């Protein structure tokens, strides 16, 4: 049988996006992806912090935003782990799925910005993000 032009699966269930297990699966996969990307982000940020060049003479790191490259992905890893554990329970998990997808977007943004900063500072004699007065 078909419902609105969609054929039923072998078990007779309709493959519609409003099923509770669809949001549960999305929450699990998105939180796992956010956790994995967060771990990669923490590793890249640690490399960036350990290899960044010093400030030029007379300059200081007034606002050191590079440390957020470690803290934000670390917080995403913890939050994604909690979401993954919560989404293992049966039932609909639409809020968890939405939050997990937003976490993936946030951690991708942070990972790309830290990787670009690492590429910008690679081989530099001085850190371009330092300030003077």
N, C-alpha and C positions, 0 to 999 in steps of 0.2 A: 504494500500500500504506500501511497505517497501523501505527504502533507505539504501543501504549498509548493509542489514540484520537487520536494526532497524525498529521496527514497529511504526506507527504513533499513537499518543494519541487519545483520544476521540474527541478532537477538530480539529484534522487533523494536529496539529503542530508536527514537528519532535523533539524528545528529544535529540538534539545534544548539545555538550558543548559550541559551539561557539555562542549561542544565547545571545543577549545583556542583557536580564533579568537574565541569569545565573550569569554573572559577577556582576550584581547589587545585587542579593541575597547573593552571596558569600561575597561581600564587606559589606553588612549590618550585616550578621551573624558574620563574623570575627571581625568587629569593635566592635560589641556588646560583643563578647567573650573577646576581648582585654581590653575593658573597665571594664568588671566584674573582670577579673583576675588582672587588675591594682588596683582596689579597694581592693581586697583581699591582694595584695602585699603591699599596703600602710598600711593596718591594721597590717599585720604580721611584717612589718619593724618597725612600731611604738611600737609594743610589744617588739621586739628585742632591740630597743634603750632604752626603759624604764626599762627593766629588766637586761640589761647587767651589769656584775660586774665591779668594779673599777680597775684601773691599779695598779700593785704592786708598792711599794715604790721605787722611783727613776726611774720609767718608765713613758712615756708619749704616747699619741695617736698622733704620728707624722703625719700620713696620715690616716684620719678617713674616710674610704670608706663606712662605715655603713650608713652614711646619704644618700648615693646614692640609698639605698634601699627604701627610701621614695620619693626621687625626680624623679627617672626614672619612676617608676610606675605612679606617679602623672602626669608626662608629657605624658605618654601613655594614661591615662584616658582622658586628654584634647584632644589629637590628635585623639583618637578613637571616641570621641564624635563628633568632626568636620567631620571625615570621615563618620560616621553614618548619620549625617545630610545631607552631600553632596551626599551620595549614595541613598538617598530617591528620588532624582530627576530621572525622566525617562531617559533611554538611557544606553549605555554601560559604564561600570565603571571598566575596567580591571586594570588601574593603582591603583585605590582605593582598589580593591580586593587584589592586590599584596602587597601594603603597609600594609593593615590590617592584612594579614596573617603573614607578617614579624613582625608586632607589637605583634601578639600573641606569636611568637617564642621568641622575646626579653623579653616580660614580664614573660613568663614561666621560662626563664633562670634566671632572676633576682629573681623571687619568690622562686625558688628552692634553689638558693644560700643563700638567706636571711633565709629561713627555716632551711637549714643545719647549718648556723652560729648560729641561735637561739638554735638549738639542741646541738651544740658543747659547747655553753656557759651556758647552763641550769645547774644550781647547782654548777658552778665553783666559787671558791673564788676570783680569779683574771681573768682579761680579757687576753686571750692568744694573742690578736692582738696588744698589746702595745710594744713600742720600748724603748731601753735604749742606752746611749752613753758612 
